[in-house]
Amino acid sequence: MRNPRTYDGSYLERVHEMLVSSKKLGYKRLNPQAGETVLDVGCGIGLDVLEFASEGSNVIAIDADEEFIVEAKRRHAEAQNINFLLGNIFALPLAKSSVDKVWLDRVFQHLPNHNLALMELKRVMKPGGKILIMDTYYHKISLQFSNGETIRELIDYMIREKFPASAALNDLSEQMEKTGFSIIEQGIQQHSFKGEEQVNQLFRFNKLMLEMRDKELITAEDLASWVGYEKPELHLPILWIHAENSV
Ligand SMILES: C[S@@+](CC[C@H](N)C(=O)[O-])C[C@H]1O[C@@H](n2cnc3c(N)ncnc32)[C@H](O)[C@@H]1O
């Protein structure tokens, strides 16, 4: 069973704005064409679908969260060539070899089994179809703050408690090749955010620090110095992989 989510549509909108430069590069790389079928898996409230639909593609946008699908349908009630479906990446409600292009933004970080997800994506993709995956590279996050040791503990805690599946991102491109994708290009795009407000908007570090203090993983003094610190700086790497369904 999936963990209950800890974010809502307005959080997705804020993050969309903060990471929009990575998203724009991703749209360009995927390069949807008129008449193609583009699948957005883990579409959330549908913040990316217009990019694909405006090129004349037929868009199928799927999410496992019913509330997000209801909100996405409400936002795009007028759209002709966008179809929102409730569904799970491990059992997509789509026919074999029916999709030309696939987009997934910050979905693999939530998935307990990357291999099964890749096999299911491959099933619905046409031979030669393209896939663009973007994800937060949690293991390479760096956060500048006066107490470096507390920060390492904070990031380790966040990965362990909130995004355990993200460890497998290190092996994602290798896993894709084993599943029968060939990598076209891959890379990491860095995003930097300064100041307490922006940094906390993304990951709610204050809340995590409170949890850690309650579990006695850090001291009350560690928490107080973090909360009083006005100039944290976050360097957030976004991993992206562009690949082809080759076999
Ligand atoms: C961080 S959000 C990103 C949403 C959207 N891609 C965006 O950029 O705004 C991750 C999304 O993946 C969805 N998701 C998580 N596990 C899923 C699964 N097994 N099948 C389908 N969607 C899933 C969540 O419901 C959520 O909407």
The ligand as a Tripos MOL2 file, in Angstrom:
@<TRIPOS>MOLECULE
LIG
   27    29     1     0     0
SMALL
NO_CHARGES

@<TRIPOS>ATOM
      1 C1          6.1810   14.7380   -6.7520 C.3       1 LIG1
      2 S1          4.6500   14.3940   -7.5200 S.3       1 LIG1
      3 C2          4.9600   15.0310   -9.1660 C.3       1 LIG1
      4 C3          3.6820   15.3460   -9.9050 C.3       1 LIG1
      5 C4          3.8720   15.8760  -11.3250 C.3       1 LIG1
      6 N1          4.6770   14.9940  -12.1320 N.3       1 LIG1
      7 C5          4.4760   17.2730  -11.3180 C.2       1 LIG1
      8 O1          5.5760   17.4700  -11.8220 O.co2     1 LIG1
      9 O2          3.7960   18.1880  -10.8130 O.co2     1 LIG1
     10 C6          4.6610   12.6370   -7.7640 C.3       1 LIG1
     11 C7          3.3700   12.0860   -8.3660 C.3       1 LIG1
     12 O3          3.5140   10.6960   -8.6220 O.3       1 LIG1
     13 C8          2.2910   10.0500   -8.2730 C.3       1 LIG1
     14 N2          2.5680    8.6370   -8.0160 N.ar      1 LIG1
     15 C9          3.2720    8.1140   -6.9660 C.ar      1 LIG1
     16 N3          3.2840    6.7770   -7.0510 N.ar      1 LIG1
     17 C10         2.5740    6.4230   -8.1700 C.ar      1 LIG1
     18 C11         2.2440    5.1950   -8.7860 C.ar      1 LIG1
     19 N4          2.6070    4.0160   -8.2560 N.pl3     1 LIG1
     20 N5          1.5180    5.2130   -9.9390 N.ar      1 LIG1
     21 C12         1.1240    6.4070  -10.4800 C.ar      1 LIG1
     22 N6          1.3940    7.6090   -9.9180 N.ar      1 LIG1
     23 C13         2.1230    7.6290   -8.7840 C.ar      1 LIG1
     24 C14         1.8230   10.8180   -7.0520 C.3       1 LIG1
     25 O4          0.4420   10.6040   -6.8050 O.3       1 LIG1
     26 C15         2.1560   12.2440   -7.4490 C.3       1 LIG1
     27 O5          1.1180   12.8770   -8.1400 O.3       1 LIG1
@<TRIPOS>BOND
     1     1     2 1
     2     2     3 1
     3     2    10 1
     4     3     4 1
     5     4     5 1
     6     5     6 1
     7     5     7 1
     8     7     8 2
     9     7     9 1
    10    10    11 1
    11    11    12 1
    12    11    26 1
    13    12    13 1
    14    13    14 1
    15    13    24 1
    16    14    15 ar
    17    14    23 ar
    18    15    16 ar
    19    16    17 ar
    20    17    18 ar
    21    17    23 ar
    22    18    19 1
    23    18    20 ar
    24    20    21 ar
    25    21    22 ar
    26    22    23 ar
    27    24    25 1
    28    24    26 1
    29    26    27 1
@<TRIPOS>SUBSTRUCTURE
     1 LIG1         1 GROUP 0 **** ****
